[in-house]
Structures are given as structure tokens and as C-alpha cells.
Amino acid sequence: MPQNITIVGARENNLKDVSLTIPKDRITVFTGVSGSGKSSIVFDTIAVESQRQLNETFTTFIRNRLPKHERPHVETIDDLSVAIVIDQKPVGGNVRSTVGTMTDIYSVIRVLFSRYGTPSAGAATAYSFNDPAGMCPECDGVGRVVRLDLDRAVDWSKSLNEGALLLPGLTVGGWEWKLYAESGHFDPDKPIGRYTAEERQLLLYGGGFTVTVEMRTGSADVRFEGVVDRFTRLFLKRDTATMSSKRQEAANRFTAQRVCEACDGARLNKAALATRIDGLNIADYARLEVADLVEVLARIDDPVATPIAAAARARLDRLVGIGLGYLSLDRETTSLSGGEGQRLKMVRHLGSSLTGLTFIFDEPSVGLHPRDVGRLNDLLLRLRDRGNTVLVVEHDPDVVAIADHVVDMGPRAGADGGHVVFEGTVERLRDAGTLTGRHLVSRTPMKTDFRSPTGQLPVRGAALHNLKGIDVAFPTGVLTAVTGVAGSGKSTLVSQVFTAAHPDAIVIDQSAITASSRSTPASYLGAMDIIRKVYAKANGVEPGLFSFNSSGACGECAGRGVIHTDLAFMDPVTTVCQVCEGRRFNDDVLALTVGGRSIVDVLDMTAAQAMSFFEEFGGGDRATLRRLRTLNDVGLTYLTLGQPLSSLSGGERQRIKLATQLHRTGSVYVLDEPTTGLHMADVGTLLALLDRLVDAGNSVICVEHNMDVVKRADWVIDLGPDGGKHGGEIVFEGTPAELLGHPKSFTAEYLRRELGR
């Protein structure tokens, strides 16, 4: 049986004809700076080809309903096994998707209540908030209701003629407004606040008759519908996905969301909530932290119920084992962090008895405190020991340390990357002299001089989620690191409570960039508009000619640069446009130059190259140079101006968002794990940038696990002591040097270990 996955001639993205041998049934970690080609070889080559070939084994009918994968740019890949990709993409789902439904644990709990709970509400579906048999009829199983806020919808001091109705579509003079003002049932000059109770009831909730309304095309008999009933029908009882974003925003201004009073947020009907096991109903089970629910299930002793409870406990134990014991089954998946979502995806595969698979992980240490990385490593080792191949894209030295084999990509990023610079064991990598190898053996020293705060931004009585009514002051004019194990309350305190108390703070998180498939770094930073004007002025033409989204686009490919051909049940084929040869512009535009360079030449430049070009030929336009310089400042020197934003990693997305905000001074910056996706060599670049921000008069607050950030911070706020109900307290406030001596802080323990103490 083949013992290796063999790759020959991989050329996806920036890969330079890479050939590679990856051992099977081993843990192989891929390292290298951001943009060096790690994801290109692991995800865009190995994973895509495995999934593509697997899909070919299905019938045409099924393949039509599966995602289409185009063959990657590689000569051959031999001895592949089926790949399971566990990435950092948001878990997604909607308000009906919870930790319990995603992991299928809630399904087991439903069976337990249907077989063992008293009084029984019926089959397992009777305990499902996604089934009519079990859902609360008032909120349809969502647990919350959205209602029209009458004080926002009506100006009680005004009359109908004065514009008392503030809702969309009810402008004075419009036909819908006439439905009320000219109905004959109301005095249009009387303030609505002075209506009788009967008049107000009729205006808001009335119906059952028609009103003759004069329109431009003549008169029409229209069914009368109260203001509240009309809004509910048009905006609340329809699929918001079919509404324009402008119409959704208009509706949101007049609504208020609150917990459903009928089920008190439990999502279920009265019959389901009446069923009890040892005094607890199924909603109580779902609200318990996973670690506590394990103990509750262990107390069940019944011939029928015990096997069901044991099945649920086995799955819950996996959540605890991977450091998610602080979650509850009713936690909505849309509220999970990228790291939490990735670990939940892992749990789904832990109970499988399949072997011989290839598990592919994308930085699984994201969002994990160093204490919890050990649990993650145990999981990766268990997957390997059951006869699977484990491929991990990772920067964390503690994860790299457990690798059987390491592939180091580089030597740098973008066009300067795409090569395999090292293959072998971790021990040999430490002596290899590559960028990764050098940083594995070096230790960043603790900062000795700490800045003095210029003031403070207080948070009082923070009690959201697991926070225990804490008071904390965030110092201004310094770099603050907020630390603690996963689930300790860091993100709740900073991203929710602090930002609500101080709404002027600039929040830079890891959410996806709102951009189209045609967006580029130049367009996102606002530099593209200025570049087009420079080209238009130099050539005496309209700026729109220099946009591949406008009149300058190639007519054959509509400015895409490629032709995408869908071959029905066969794999799609993407070919470079033969007319523009992938350059996206028509020939007339390509003939217009500045300094001998066309607009395509500029889009192929890195920020550093473009800065030199525009200093010489762009009249030294400061706005362009400032925007381009920010890409260098955040360590994205290797990105070309025309690279699609959709190809950026999570860490790159966060840094390009940071680049758009660097021009501010005297501001408060809130960053959510800014080192995500950063190689050890790049962390230093980021920290230098954060230091410059603080030195320019800003305050920077980082939620962070990376000990290099803690060492360079001026102030540390450590939460804990543990996660979930065992967290939510301030464990420590002070300088990193003072933190070193703390006896109970997990962060202090690992900071001492980092410093070799």
C-alpha cells in the first residue's frame, strides 16, 4: 500500500512548480510566512483534487447537486485519500442553528426526553424548536419576537396631514397614506395623541372594510388595514432575504426585538416544556454548560434512558476534551468565533470509525490560549493514531512541535514565495536556518520600559454573558492586552461591553470584508479612484476607461480576465480570455500609459513598487502615496494592487481593514486577535505598527493569546480564572512584568514558560 501522497508540478496561485512527498498516517505541518503558498498547496491543490475526484465517483444526478471543483494547476497527484477539510470559515447557519443542532447532540437529548421524560409530549419531534410539533407558536421556535415600536413609528404630537405616520411608504400625499387620511374615519388635522381609544385601535389594528382611494390612474377600492397590521405583513412576516438592503434598514429603524414572553426564550411550546427529568425540562438541559450537562446525564439510572444518556455524554465529553466545556447547547452558531466553530467541526468527526482519511486543518490553534493548545494537540494525535493522515497549516510553535514531518514554504510571500524551502523533522527545521527555523529557537525578550497611561476609559458593572458584574478601567495612551483562556469573557468584555460604553472606538475584527469578487486592495483602500484620475488626466480621457467594471473592460470577458464555462455535470473549466489575455481591459485602454506603464502594469505592482512609480510619474499625489503606504505599514508588502480580495486569508483581511483606519489620531483601536494568520516573523512587524499607533497618540486594546504581544504590551487585563461560569472575573490588572509573579493566572504561567523561567 502506498505510504506517501506524491505531488508533481503544482502551480496553483504563486506555487513555483512544486513537487512534494507527504507521508501518510502522519501529522504534517505546513509552515511559512503569510502568502508563502501554504494554503495554495494544502487547500487549493490537495483538498480540491481529492474532493473533485471523490465527486466523480457519484452519479450524474448527484454530481449536479454537489459543489463543482475545477482541476488544480498540477501535473500529477498520486495516492490521494478522501480529504475532510476543517477550516475557519464561519459556521454560518441562522437563528435556528445552535451548538446542539450542529453537533446533533440536541437530537439525542430529544430522544431522551421523549422516552424517559414525564409527562411525555410525544415523539422526539415534539421537542424540536425547528418542527411545528414542538416550536413555540408565538415566536415560531426562534425564542425572540420582533415587534413594531409604536413610539418610533408614530409621532403622537402630529396629525395625519402633518406626517404623523413615519413608516416606509406612508409619506403624506401617497396612496397608502390616503388609505388612512381619506378613509372618512379619522380627522386628518387632529393630532393622533388626542384620538379616542376606539379611533386609535382602528388606525393601528382595524380592518374588515374597503376605502375608495384616488390614484393617478383613477380611483380604486382598497382593503383597509391598520398601520401595525400592514407593517407586520409587509416587513415582519416575509422572507427578509427577498427585501432590498435599503428596505431592510428602513424597517429595522422602527422595530424592537425582545425575548418571547410565551416561552421565555426557550423556543418550545408548553407541552414540550412541561416534560421533566429530575425536575429539569429540555430547555434547562440546553442552557447548562456542556461540562455541567455531562454530570446531570451521569445521574440518570434507568434501563431505557441510560444508554441514550451515555450516547449524549460521549459526544459532550469530546466537547469538554477540546476545550469547549463552557459552551451550552442553546448557543447560536452565528455567535461563535472562528476558532470555536473550527473546533466544533472537529468534534463531528471524532466519533467516526472511518480510517484512512486525510484531515486538513487551517490554523486550528486560532482563538486558543496556550493552555488549551495541549488539548488540541491531543486531538490531532488521536486522529493520526487511528490511521489517518493529518495535514495542518499552522504558525503556533507548540503545534509545530508535535509534527512528524514539516514542510516550510517560502522564502518570503507573494511572488517571492511559492517554493519548498525545507522538508523534514522539527528538530532538523530548528537547525535549518529558514525564517521559520530561526524563529522556533529564538525568544522575544520582555519589554522593560512601559508607557504611562494618559487617562482611562471605565467599564462599570459588566454582567453580560458570564461576566460577573466587573468594574475595569482601560488605560488610554498605551498598548493594552486583554488575555485569558477561551470562554473567560475577553471578547464579551471588549467587543461587546466596552464598545457599547465607548461607541467611538474603531473596531477591527476578523469578519469577512464586504466586497465583491471584483474587489482588490487598491479599490478597498480607495486608491483606485485616485489612480484612475492620474491616468485620465495624463491621457485626456474619462476616468471610467481605467476601470474593468466600467467602459474600459474587455468586451469578451466583461472585465473578469477569464471565461468560466459550466459543463453541467462535468467539472467546470476556467480559461484565460483570449481577447485580453487575462488583462481585463480592452486594447484601447492598454495603449494609454503613464511613464510607459499601462493601468494593468500598475495593478501588477506591489504597494512598494507603486509608491516609487507614483512618486516619479503621479505628481507625488499625497493621497495615493498615503493609502499605498498603509499596505506596507501592516505588513502586506507582497500583495499586488490588483489581487482579488477573495483570495486573502483571515489575518490578511484583518490587516487590510486596519490599513483603512491608520490615518486617525487620538482614537481608540480595538483589535480582535490581530496575530491570527501571522507567521512568527510577521508578529514583530505588527507589533511595530501597534507601537507607532500608540506613539502617535492613540490607545490600542488587543484581545490576544500570543505571548509576544503580551511581552510588548504596557498593560495587561487578564480574565478568568477559567472559562464559562468559572470565568468572567478580573484575575489581574497591571504591567506584564507584574503579571509574571501572579500565582494563579494561566497567562502568567505560560508567560513564564515563554521567558524560560
C-alpha positions in Angstrom: 0.0 0.0 0.0 1.4 3.5 -1.0 2.9 5.2 2.1 3.0 8.7 0.6 1.0 11.4 -1.2 3.1 12.4 -4.2 2.7 15.8 -5.8 4.5 16.8 -9.1 4.5 20.3 -10.7 2.0 22.2 -8.5 1.5 25.7 -10.0 -1.7 27.0 -8.2 -1.6 30.7 -7.4 2.1 31.6 -6.5 3.4 28.0 -6.4 6.6 27.6 -8.4 6.3 24.2 -10.0 6.3 22.5 -6.6 6.9 18.7 -6.2 6.4 17.2 -2.8 6.2 13.9 -1.0 3.9 13.8 2.1 4.0 10.8 4.4 0.6 9.1 5.1 -0.6 8.2 8.5 1.5 11.0 9.9 1.0 14.6 11.1 2.5 17.0 8.5 2.6 20.7 9.5 2.9 23.3 6.7 4.7 26.5 7.9 5.9 29.7 6.3 5.0 33.4 6.3 1.6 34.6 5.2 1.3 34.4 1.4 4.2 31.9 1.1 2.0 29.3 -0.6 0.9 27.0 2.3 -2.8 27.3 1.6 -2.2 27.1 -2.1 -0.7 23.6 -1.8 -2.8 22.2 1.0 -6.3 23.6 0.3 -6.2 24.7 -3.3 -4.3 21.7 -4.6 -4.6 18.6 -2.3 -8.0 19.3 -0.9 -9.6 20.4 -4.1 -8.2 17.5 -6.1 -9.3 15.0 -3.5 -12.9 16.4 -3.4 -13.0 16.7 -7.2 -12.1 13.0 -7.7 -14.4 11.9 -5.0 -17.3 13.7 -6.7 -16.5 11.9 -9.9 -17.5 8.6 -8.3 -21.1 9.7 -7.9 -23.9 9.5 -10.4 -24.6 12.4 -12.8 -27.8 13.2 -10.9 -25.9 13.6 -7.6 -22.9 15.5 -9.1 -25.3 18.1 -10.5 -26.2 18.9 -6.9 -22.6 18.9 -5.5 -20.2 21.9 -5.4 -18.1 22.0 -8.6 -14.3 21.8 -8.3 -12.0 22.8 -11.2 -8.9 20.7 -11.6 -6.0 22.5 -9.9 -2.9 23.5 -11.8 -0.7 20.5 -11.1 0.8 17.8 -13.3 0.0 14.8 -11.1 -1.1 13.9 -7.6 -0.8 10.3 -6.8 -2.2 8.1 -3.9 -4.6 10.7 -2.5 -7.1 9.6 0.1 -10.5 11.2 0.8 -10.0 14.6 2.4 -12.0 16.2 5.1 -11.4 19.9 5.4 -11.9 21.6 8.7 -11.4 25.3 8.1 -12.0 28.6 9.8 -14.9 29.7 7.6 -17.8 30.9 9.8 -20.1 28.0 10.8 -22.9 30.0 9.4 -26.5 28.9 9.8 -29.2 31.2 11.1 -31.0 31.9 14.3 -32.3 28.3 14.3 -28.8 26.8 14.3 -27.3 26.1 17.7 -24.4 24.2 19.2 -26.8 21.4 20.0 -28.3 21.1 16.4 -24.9 21.5 14.7 -23.3 18.6 16.7 -26.5 16.5 16.7 -26.3 16.3 20.5 -29.7 18.0 20.8 -31.2 15.3 18.7 -30.1 12.7 21.3 -31.4 14.8 24.2 -34.8 15.0 22.4 -34.9 11.2 22.2 -34.1 11.0 25.9 -37.0 13.3 26.8 -39.4 11.5 24.5 -38.6 8.1 26.0 -37.9 9.0 29.7 -39.4 12.4 30.5 -42.7 12.8 32.2 -45.3 13.8 31.2 -44.3 12.9 27.6 -45.2 15.3 24.8 -44.9 12.6 22.2 -42.1 11.6 19.8 -38.7 13.3 19.6 -40.0 15.9 17.1 -42.3 17.2 19.8 -39.1 18.6 21.5 -37.7 20.3 18.3 -38.0 24.0 18.0 -37.5 23.6 14.3 -40.6 21.4 13.9 -44.2 22.7 14.1 -44.9 19.9 16.6 -42.5 21.4 19.2 -41.9 25.0 18.4 -43.5 27.9 20.3 -46.4 29.1 18.3 -45.8 32.7 19.3 -42.1 33.1 18.1 -42.1 30.1 15.7 -39.2 28.5 17.6 -36.8 31.4 17.5 -37.1 32.4 21.1 -37.4 36.1 20.3 -40.1 38.2 18.7 -39.6 41.4 16.6 -42.4 43.9 17.1 -43.1 47.4 15.7 -42.1 50.1 18.1 -45.1 52.4 18.0 -43.2 55.3 19.5 -40.7 55.1 16.6 -43.5 54.6 14.0 -45.9 57.3 15.0 -45.3 61.0 16.0 -48.2 61.3 18.5 -48.0 65.1 18.6 -48.8 65.4 14.8 -51.9 64.8 12.7 -52.1 62.7 9.6 -51.8 65.8 7.4 -48.7 66.8 9.3 -47.0 63.5 8.7 -47.6 61.6 11.9 -47.1 58.2 10.3 -43.3 57.8 10.0 -43.2 54.3 8.5 -41.9 53.5 5.0 -44.5 54.1 2.2 -46.7 56.4 4.3 -45.4 59.8 3.1 -48.1 62.5 3.1 -49.9 62.5 -0.3 -49.1 58.9 -1.2 -51.9 56.5 -2.0 -51.1 54.4 1.1 -51.3 57.5 3.3 -54.7 58.3 1.7 -55.9 54.9 2.9 -56.0 56.4 6.4 -56.2 60.2 5.8 -59.1 60.0 3.3 -60.9 57.0 4.8 -63.5 59.2 6.4 -62.9 57.5 9.8 -60.3 60.0 11.1 -59.9 63.8 11.4 -56.7 64.3 9.3 -56.0 67.6 11.2 -56.3 66.1 14.7 -53.1 65.0 16.5 -53.1 61.3 16.8 -52.2 61.6 20.5 -55.7 63.0 21.1 -57.5 60.2 19.3 -60.1 58.2 21.4 -59.2 54.7 22.3 -61.6 53.4 19.5 -60.0 55.7 16.9 -56.5 54.6 17.9 -57.5 50.9 17.8 -59.0 51.4 14.3 -56.0 53.2 13.0 -53.4 50.7 14.3 -55.3 47.4 14.1 -58.5 47.9 12.2 -59.8 46.1 9.1 -62.8 44.4 7.5 -63.9 47.2 5.1 -62.7 49.0 2.0 -61.7 52.6 1.3 -62.0 54.3 -2.1 -58.6 55.9 -2.8 -57.9 58.4 -5.6 -54.8 57.4 -7.6 -53.1 58.9 -10.7 -54.8 56.3 -12.9 -58.2 56.8 -11.3 -60.0 55.6 -8.1 -59.8 52.1 -6.6 -61.4 50.3 -3.7 -58.6 49.2 -1.4 -59.0 46.9 1.7 -58.3 48.9 4.9 -55.5 47.5 7.0 -54.3 49.0 10.3 -50.9 50.6 10.4 -49.4 47.9 12.6 -51.0 45.0 10.7 -49.8 46.5 7.4 -46.2 46.8 8.6 -46.2 43.3 10.2 -47.4 41.8 6.9 -45.0 43.7 4.6 -41.9 43.6 6.8 -42.1 41.1 9.6 -44.0 38.1 8.1 -42.0 37.8 4.9 -38.5 36.5 4.0 -36.2 39.4 4.6 -33.7 37.9 2.0 -36.1 38.9 -0.7 -36.1 42.6 0.5 -33.5 45.1 -0.6 -30.9 46.1 2.0 -32.3 49.7 1.9 -35.8 48.4 2.6 -34.5 46.2 5.4 -32.6 49.0 7.0 -35.7 51.2 6.8 -37.8 48.5 8.6 -35.1 47.9 11.3 -35.4 51.5 12.4 -38.9 51.0 13.6 -38.7 47.6 15.2 -37.6 46.3 18.6 -36.5 42.7 19.4 -37.3 41.1 22.8 -37.5 37.7 24.4 -40.6 35.8 23.6 -43.0 36.1 26.6 -44.8 32.9 25.7 -41.8 30.6 26.0 -39.4 33.0 27.9 -36.8 32.4 25.1 -36.9 28.6 25.4 -38.3 28.3 21.8 -40.6 25.4 22.6 -44.3 25.1 23.2 -45.9 24.4 26.6 -46.2 20.7 26.1 -42.5 20.3 25.4 -41.5 22.5 28.3 -43.8 20.6 30.7 -41.8 17.4 30.4 -39.3 16.9 33.2 -36.4 14.7 34.1 -35.4 15.0 37.7 -37.1 18.4 37.8 -35.4 19.9 34.7 -37.0 20.4 31.3 -35.3 20.2 27.9 -34.7 23.9 27.8 -32.9 23.7 31.2 -30.7 21.0 29.7 -29.9 23.2 26.7 -29.0 26.2 28.9 -26.5 24.2 31.1 -22.8 24.5 30.3 -21.6 21.3 28.5 -19.4 20.3 31.4 -22.3 20.6 33.8 -24.7 18.7 31.5 -22.3 15.8 31.5 -22.7 15.5 35.3 -26.5 15.8 35.1 -26.7 13.0 32.5 -24.4 10.8 34.6 -27.1 10.7 37.3 -29.7 9.0 35.1 -30.2 5.4 36.1 -32.8 3.6 34.1 -32.7 0.6 31.7 -34.2 2.6 28.8 -32.7 6.0 29.4 -29.1 5.2 30.5 -27.9 4.0 27.0 -29.4 7.2 25.5 -27.8 9.4 28.1 -24.5 7.6 27.7 -24.6 8.4 23.9 -25.1 12.1 24.7 -22.4 12.1 27.3 -19.9 10.5 24.9 -20.4 13.4 22.5 -20.4 16.0 25.2 -17.1 14.6 26.6 -15.5 15.3 23.2 -16.6 19.0 23.5 -15.1 19.2 27.0 -11.9 17.4 25.8 -11.3 20.0 23.1 -11.8 23.0 25.5 -15.4 23.9 24.7 -16.9 22.7 28.0 -18.0 26.3 28.7 -20.5 26.4 25.7 -24.2 25.5 26.1 -26.3 23.6 23.6 -28.6 26.6 23.1 -25.7 28.9 22.0 -26.4 30.1 18.5 -23.8 29.1 15.9 -23.8 32.6 14.4 -22.3 33.9 17.7 -19.3 31.5 17.7 -15.8 32.7 17.0 -13.8 31.2 14.0 -11.7 29.1 16.4 -14.8 27.8 18.3 -16.5 26.9 15.0 -13.5 25.1 13.7 -13.2 23.0 16.9 -17.0 22.2 16.7 -16.4 20.9 13.2 -13.6 18.7 14.6 -15.9 17.1 17.2 -18.3 16.0 14.5 -15.6 13.7 13.1 -14.2 12.4 16.4 -16.9 9.8 16.8 -16.4 8.4 13.3 -14.9 4.9 13.0 -13.7 5.6 9.4 -9.9 5.4 8.9 -7.5 6.1 6.1 -8.8 9.6 5.6 -6.9 12.9 5.2 -7.9 15.5 7.7 -6.9 19.0 6.7 -6.8 21.8 9.3 -6.5 25.5 8.8 -4.6 27.0 11.8 -6.6 25.1 14.5 -4.9 27.0 17.3 -6.7 30.2 16.4 -8.6 31.5 19.4 -6.8 29.1 21.8 -4.9 30.2 24.9 -1.6 28.3 25.2 -3.1 26.2 28.0 -5.7 24.8 25.6 -3.3 24.1 22.7 -2.2 20.9 24.5 -5.8 19.7 24.3 -5.8 20.4 20.6 -2.6 18.5 20.1 -4.1 15.5 21.8 -6.9 15.5 19.3 -4.6 15.7 16.3 -2.5 12.8 17.7 -5.7 10.7 18.3 -6.8 11.3 14.7 -3.3 10.2 13.4 -3.2 7.2 15.7 -6.5 5.9 14.4 -4.9 5.5 10.9 -5.5 8.9 9.3 -3.2 11.4 7.6 -3.3 14.8 9.3 -2.3 18.0 7.4 -2.1 21.2 9.4 -1.4 24.8 8.2 -0.1 26.4 11.4 2.1 29.1 12.9 2.0 28.1 16.6 5.3 26.6 17.7 3.5 24.3 20.2 1.5 22.7 17.3 4.6 22.6 15.0 6.4 20.7 17.8 4.1 17.6 17.5 4.6 17.2 13.8 6.1 14.0 12.4 7.0 15.9 9.2 7.3 19.7 8.4 7.0 21.4 5.1 8.3 25.0 5.2 7.2 27.3 2.4 8.9 30.5 1.3 11.3 32.0 1.4 9.0 35.0 1.5 5.5 35.9 0.4 3.6 36.5 -2.8 5.9 36.5 -5.9 8.9 35.9 -3.6 7.3 32.7 -2.2 5.9 29.5 -3.6 9.0 27.3 -3.0 9.5 24.5 -0.6 12.5 25.7 1.5 12.6 22.8 3.9 11.2 19.3 4.4 11.9 17.1 7.4 11.6 16.8 11.1 11.0 19.6 13.6 14.5 19.0 15.1 16.1 19.5 11.7 13.9 22.6 11.0 15.3 24.3 14.1 18.8 24.0 12.6 17.8 24.7 9.0 18.3 28.5 9.1 14.9 29.2 7.3 12.8 32.1 8.6 10.6 29.6 10.5 13.5 27.7 11.8 15.2 30.8 13.2 12.1 31.9 15.0 11.4 28.5 16.5 14.7 28.8 18.5 14.6 32.5 19.3 12.7 34.1 22.2 11.3 37.6 22.3 12.5 39.4 25.5 10.1 41.1 27.8 9.8 44.9 27.4 11.4 46.8 30.3 10.1 50.3 29.8 6.3 50.7 30.0 4.4 53.7 28.8 2.4 55.7 31.4 -1.4 55.9 30.8 -2.7 59.4 29.9 -6.2 58.6 31.3 -8.7 55.8 31.5 -11.9 54.5 29.9 -14.0 52.9 32.5 -16.5 50.0 32.3 -18.8 49.6 35.3 -20.8 46.6 36.4 -20.2 44.4 33.3 -22.6 41.5 33.6 -23.2 40.3 30.0 -23.0 36.5 29.5 -20.6 35.1 32.0 -19.1 38.4 33.2 -19.7 38.7 37.0 -20.6 42.4 37.3 -17.0 43.5 37.0 -15.5 47.0 37.1 -12.5 47.7 35.0 -10.6 50.7 33.6 -8.9 50.6 30.2 -5.9 52.9 30.3 -5.5 55.4 27.4 -2.3 56.3 25.5 -0.9 52.7 25.9 -1.0 49.3 24.3 -3.3 47.0 26.4 -3.5 43.2 26.0 -6.7 41.5 27.2 -5.9 37.9 28.0 -7.4 34.7 29.4 -8.4 31.2 28.4 -11.1 30.6 25.8 -14.5 31.4 27.3 -13.1 33.6 30.1 -15.1 36.6 28.8 -12.5 38.6 26.9 -14.5 39.1 23.7 -17.7 39.8 25.7 -15.9 42.5 27.8 -14.0 44.2 24.9 -16.1 43.6 21.7 -19.5 44.0 23.3 -19.5 45.8 26.7 -16.5 48.2 26.1 -17.5 49.1 22.6 -21.1 49.7 23.7 -19.9 52.0 26.5 -17.4 53.7 24.2 -19.0 53.6 20.7 -16.4 55.9 19.1 -13.8 53.1 19.3 -12.5 51.8 16.0 -13.2 48.1 16.0 -11.2 45.8 13.7 -12.3 42.2 13.9 -11.9 39.1 11.7 -15.3 39.3 10.0 -15.3 39.0 6.2 -14.7 42.1 4.2 -17.9 43.4 2.5 -16.6 43.3 -1.1 -17.5 41.8 -4.4 -15.4 39.2 -6.3 -14.0 42.1 -8.4 -12.7 44.0 -5.3 -8.9 44.5 -5.0 -6.6 46.0 -2.3 -6.4 49.2 -4.4 -10.2 49.6 -4.6 -10.8 48.7 -1.0 -8.3 51.3 0.2 -9.8 53.9 -2.1 -6.6 54.3 -4.0 -8.0 53.0 -7.3 -10.2 56.1 -7.8 -7.1 58.4 -7.5 -5.0 56.2 -9.7 -7.7 56.3 -12.4 -7.8 60.1 -12.2 -4.0 60.3 -12.6 -4.3 58.2 -15.8 -7.3 60.1 -17.1 -5.6 63.5 -16.6 -2.3 62.3 -18.3 -4.2 60.9 -21.3 -7.1 63.5 -21.6 -9.8 60.8 -21.2 -12.6 59.9 -18.8 -11.5 58.0 -15.5 -14.1 55.3 -16.2 -11.9 54.0 -19.0 -9.5 52.7 -16.4 -12.0 50.5 -14.6 -12.6 46.9 -15.6 -16.0 47.3 -14.1 -16.9 50.1 -16.5 -16.3 51.3 -20.1 -12.7 50.1 -20.1 -13.5 46.4 -19.6 -12.7 43.8 -22.2 -15.9 43.1 -24.1 -15.3 39.4 -24.3 -14.9 38.6 -20.6 -16.7 41.6 -19.2 -13.5 42.6 -17.3 -13.1 39.3 -15.5 -10.0 38.2 -17.3 -11.2 34.6 -17.6 -14.0 32.8 -19.2 -15.8 30.4 -16.9 -17.5 27.5 -18.7 -20.0 25.4 -16.8 -20.1 21.9 -18.3 -23.2 20.7 -16.5 -22.4 17.5 -14.6 -18.7 17.7 -15.6 -16.0 19.8 -13.8 -16.2 23.5 -14.8 -13.4 24.9 -16.9 -11.9 28.3 -16.5 -9.8 29.6 -19.3 -7.9 32.9 -19.7 -9.7 35.2 -22.0 -8.1 35.0 -25.4 -9.0 38.6 -26.4 -7.4 40.5 -23.4 -5.1 37.6 -22.4 -6.3 37.9 -18.8 -5.6 41.6 -18.5 -9.3 42.5 -18.1 -9.1 45.8 -20.2 -9.7 46.4 -23.9 -6.8 47.2 -26.2 -7.6 50.9 -26.4 -7.2 51.3 -22.6 -3.9 49.3 -22.6 -2.5 51.7 -25.1 -2.9 54.6 -22.7 0.1 54.8 -20.4 1.8 56.9 -17.7 5.6 56.8 -17.6 5.5 53.9 -20.1 3.2 51.8 -17.8 -0.4 50.8 -18.6 -3.1 50.5 -15.9 -2.5 46.7 -15.9 1.2 47.2 -15.1 0.2 49.3 -12.1 -2.3 46.6 -10.8 0.5 44.0 -11.1 2.8 46.2 -8.8 3.2 45.7 -5.1 2.4 48.7 -2.9 6.2 49.5 -2.6 6.6 49.4 -6.3 3.5 51.5 -6.9 4.7 54.1 -4.4 8.0 54.6 -6.3 6.1 54.8 -9.6 3.6 57.4 -8.4 6.3 59.5 -6.7 8.0 59.8 -10.1 5.1 59.9 -12.5 2.0 60.7 -10.5 3.0 64.1 -9.4 3.7 62.8 -5.9 0.0 62.8 -5.1 -0.1 62.5 -1.3 -3.5 60.8 -1.0 -2.3 57.9 -3.3 1.0 57.6 -1.5 -0.6 57.6 1.9 -3.1 54.9 1.0 -0.4 52.7 -0.6 2.0 53.2 2.4 -0.6 51.7 4.7 -0.3 48.3 3.0 3.4 48.4 3.8 2.7 49.5 7.4 0.5 46.5 8.1 3.0 44.0 6.6 1.2 43.4 3.3 4.1 44.4 1.2 3.7 41.3 -1.0 0.1 42.0 -2.1 -0.3 43.3 -5.6 -2.8 46.2 -6.1 -5.0 44.1 -8.4 -5.1 40.8 -6.3 -8.7 39.7 -5.6 -9.7 40.3 -2.0 -11.5 36.9 -2.0 -8.0 35.3 -2.1 -6.9 36.9 1.2 -6.6 34.9 4.5 -8.4 35.9 7.7 -5.3 37.6 9.1 -4.7 39.4 5.8 -8.3 40.6 5.8 -8.0 42.0 9.3 -4.8 43.8 8.5 -6.2 45.4 5.3 -9.1 46.6 7.4 -6.6 48.1 9.8 -4.9 49.8 6.9 -8.0 51.8 6.1 -8.0 53.2 9.6 -4.4 54.1 10.1 -4.8 57.8 9.3 -6.7 58.5 12.5 -5.1 60.0 15.6 -6.3 60.4 19.2 -8.5 57.3 18.6 -9.2 54.1 20.5 -8.4 51.0 18.4 -9.9 47.6 19.4 -8.4 44.6 17.7 -9.6 41.0 18.0 -6.6 38.7 17.9 -4.6 40.7 15.3 -1.9 38.0 15.2 -4.3 35.5 13.6 -2.7 34.0 10.5 0.6 35.7 11.2 3.9 33.9 11.0 6.2 34.4 13.9 8.4 36.7 11.7 5.3 38.9 10.9 4.3 39.4 14.5 7.2 41.7 15.0 6.0 43.8 12.1 2.5 44.1 13.5 3.8 45.0 17.0 6.0 47.7 15.5 2.9 49.1 13.8 0.8 49.0 17.0 3.7 50.8 18.8 3.6 53.5 16.1 -0.1 53.9 16.6 0.3 54.4 20.3 3.2 56.8 19.9 1.0 58.9 17.6 -1.4 59.5 20.4 -3.8 56.5 20.0 -5.0 53.9 22.5 -4.8 50.3 21.4 -6.7 47.4 23.0 -5.9 43.9 21.8 -7.8 40.7 22.7 -4.8 38.3 22.3 -3.3 34.9 23.2 0.1 35.5 21.6 2.7 35.8 24.3 4.9 38.1 22.1 2.0 40.7 22.2 1.7 40.3 26.0 5.5 40.9 26.3 5.3 44.1 24.3 2.1 45.5 26.0 2.2 48.3 28.5 -0.8 47.0 30.4 -2.5 43.5 30.8 -6.0 42.8 31.8 -6.3 39.0 32.5 -9.7 37.4 32.7 -10.6 34.1 34.2 -9.7 32.2 36.1 -11.2 29.6 33.7 -13.9 29.5 31.0 -17.7 29.7 31.1 -19.2 30.0 34.6 -15.7 29.6 36.1 -14.6 32.8 34.3 -15.9 36.3 33.9 -13.7 37.8 36.7 -10.7 40.1 36.6 -7.7 37.9 37.6 -5.0 40.6 37.1 -4.5 44.2 36.0 -1.0 45.7 35.6 2.2 45.6 33.6 3.5 42.3 32.0 6.4 42.4 34.5 4.0 42.4 37.4 1.9 39.6 35.8 5.0 37.3 35.9 4.7 36.8 39.6 0.9 36.1 39.7 0.4 32.6 41.3 -2.9 31.6 39.8 -3.1 33.2 36.3 -2.8 30.7 33.4 -1.5 33.6 31.3 1.3 34.2 33.9 2.2 30.5 33.9 2.7 30.4 30.1 4.4 33.9 30.1 7.0 32.5 32.5 7.4 29.4 30.3 7.9 31.6 27.2 10.7 33.5 29.0 12.3 30.3 30.2 11.6 30.9 33.8 
